[in-house]
Amino acid sequence: MSWIFGYPVNIVVGNKDESKETLIAEPAFINNESTYKLTNLTRASFEGGLINFAEVNFLKGDVTSVFHSFFDDNGVISTPLGSYKLHPHTLFCASMNVGEGYEGVQKLNKAFKDRFAVLRLTKTASFKELITRKTGLVDVAALEFLEAIQEGLKELHIEGLATDTDTLRGYFKAAKYFLTFGYNQTSRIRAVEAYILNRVEEVEEYCEARAAVREVFNDIKLQDFPVSPDEILFNPDLAN
């Protein structure tokens, strides 16, 4: 969209600790005086360009109300340093992930949503295509391995277990690890452990996830996936 309209891009990322004040202006000490400094979001609003507010649903409902005046007919931004008129060539986009797997997100204020055209985007690429586009990994064996790991963990996810392993970012990082260190038995183990399995905090679920990955290694006839000390503590029979 930025390329189409020829607008500069300003990216803002929401977080749960944001307030109306910190979104618009922050306390500052300038020329030996206490004052305020306008945020990049505010400056971009009256200077013009495309603003992409990512993770907008991390903001609380009473915080997003600060944007209401932006999108009213008057288009005025009220700040501690005065009011500014929204630039006529400002395009404001807000993006977010939805679903039960995202902790800390808030339900959007209805009055805030009413000010937007809402687009619901669905996945249009396969798992392997996403990894290739994001990381540049084209090794067929490595891509099929990562896909097999994801499929092998799906049954746990359906049961609500080891859901921390259900992460595209983890697979992207594993793919980048293969690009750096090659695709081999050592890198397979290290990438899966560091970027996928070790995200699971609950010991029982962690052990179940490792067992699922071990099955994948066996199914696609790779060398054995090692047994961890946690697994032996959980199931001493695995020591044999």
N, C-alpha and C positions, 0 to 999 in steps of 0.2 A: 504493500500500500504506500509505503514511503517512496519507493521508486516510481510508482505510478503518478503520485501527486507532486513529486519533487520536494518533499518536506524533510527537514532534518528529524532524526529520531531521538526521543528522550525516553529512557526506560526507568520506571520506578517500580520497586518491589515492595509489596505490602507485608506487614508483620503485625502480630497480635499486640505489640506494645505501642503501636502508633496511636497518636491522639490528633484531634483537630489542629491543635497548635503546631505540632511537629510536622504535619503535612504541609502547612502553609508557610510558617516562618519559625526560625529557631533563635533562642536567645544568643546574643553575641556581644563581645566587648570590642568596640571600635573607637579609635581616637580617644582612649581613656574614658569612654562612656558606655554604659550598659544600653544596649539597643537590641534590634532584631535583624536577622539576615534572612532574606527570602530564600526558600528552597528552590531547587532546580525545577520542581514540578510547577511552582507558582510562576517562576520566570518564563518557563516554556509556554505557559498558558497565555501570557500577554505578549510574548515575542513571536509566537506562531510556530507551527510544526506539528509533528505527530507525537502524541504521548501514549506510550503503552504502559498501563498500570497492571503489572503482573501480580498474580496471587491476591487479587482484590478481595476475595472472600476471607482473607485473614483479618480484615478490618472489621471492627464492631459496627453494628448498625447505626449507633449514634455518631460514629466517626465519619462514615460515608456521607452523612447529611451535609458535611462541609462542602461537598461538590454540588449541592442542589442549586446554589446561586450561579454556578458556572454555566449550567445548562438551561436556566430560565431565559425568558426573552431578553432580559436586561444584560445577561452575560457579564456579571460583575464579580470580581474576586475581592473579598474583604480581607485585609491583613492588618496587623498592628502598625504597619507603616502607611496605611491608607488603602483606598480602593483602586483597583485596576480593571480596565475593560478587557474582556477576553478577546484575543486577536481573532479577526474573522477567518484566518487560515489556520485555526487550531483544530486538529482532529484528535479526539480523545477515545482511546480504546482501553478496555479493561478485559483481562483474561484470567481464567481460573480453571482448576481441576475440580471435578465434582465426584462424589461417591463416598461410601463408608470407609474407604481405605485412607482417606486424608484426614489426619487428626489436626485439631485446632482451628478448623475452618468454621466460619459463621454463616448463618442464613442471611442473604442480602436483604437490605432494607427495600421494601416494595417501592417506595418513592424514588429510590436510587435506580432500581431496575427500569422503572417507567420512563426514564430519560434516555434509554438506550434501545437500539435495535439489537436483538439477541440472536446470535448465531451459535448453533450447536454443532461442533465439529466431531466427526467420527474418524476412527483410524482408517486410512486408505491404503496403507502399505502392510505387507507381511512383516513378521518379526525379523526375518533375515534382511529384508530390504531396509527396514528401519536402522538396523545395526550398520549396514554398509553405508547408508546415506550419512549417518551421524559420525561414524568413525573412519570410514575408508577401508575397513576390513573386507577383503574379497575371497580369502581362503575358504573354499567350499567346505572342507573338513571341519575347520574351526567354527564356521557359521552353523553347520549341522549339529555340531557338538553343543553349542550354546542353546540352540533350539530344543535339543533333546533334554538338556538340563531343565529348561523352563517347563517343558511338557511333563517331565518326571516329578516336578514339584507341584503341579497343578492340583493333584488329588488332595494334597495337604491343604492347599489354599481353599478348595471347595469346602473343606471341613472346618475352615477358620483357623488353621494351624500354620505356624511359620510364615505368616503373611508378610513379614519383613523381607522375605526373599523374593517377593513379587515386585520387583523394581527394575524398570528399564535402565535406570542410571547404573545399577550394578552390572548389568550385562554390557552396557556401553564401556564401562571401565575395564571389564574383563577383556573385551575386544581390543581395547587400546593396549592392554597388557600383552596380548598376543602379538600385536604389531611391533612392540618394543623388544620382546624377549623370544618371539617365535612361538609356534604352536607345537608343543611336545608334552610328554607326560608330566614333567615338573611344572611347566607353566599352566597346564590344565588344573592341576591340584591347587596351586597357589592362587590362581585367578578366581576359581570357584570359592575357595575358602575365604579369601580376603574381601571379595566384592559382593558375594551372595550369601554364603552360609553364616559368616561371622556377624551378620546383622541381627541374627536371632538371639534374644537375651535369655529366654526361658530355656533351661537346660533340656527338659524332656523334648520340647519342640525342636531344639537344635539337633538333638540326637536323631529324631525322626527324619529331619531334613537331610542329614548326612546319610542315613540309611537309604533314602530315596535316591540321592545322588549316586550312591554305591551301586544301586540297581541299574541306573543308567549306564555307568561304566561297564557293568557286566553285559547289559543288553547289546551295546554297540561294540563289544569285544575289545575294550581297552584294558590296559593294565589295572590292577586292583586299586580302588580308592582307599587310602589308609584309614585305619581306625584311630580315633582321637582318644586321649586320656579321659575326656568327659564321657565318651561312649562306654569305656571300660568300667568307669565308676557306676554308670547307669545300668550297664548290663555286663557283669564280670565274665560271662561266657564268651564275649568277643575277644578276650585276651588269648584264647586258645587258637 
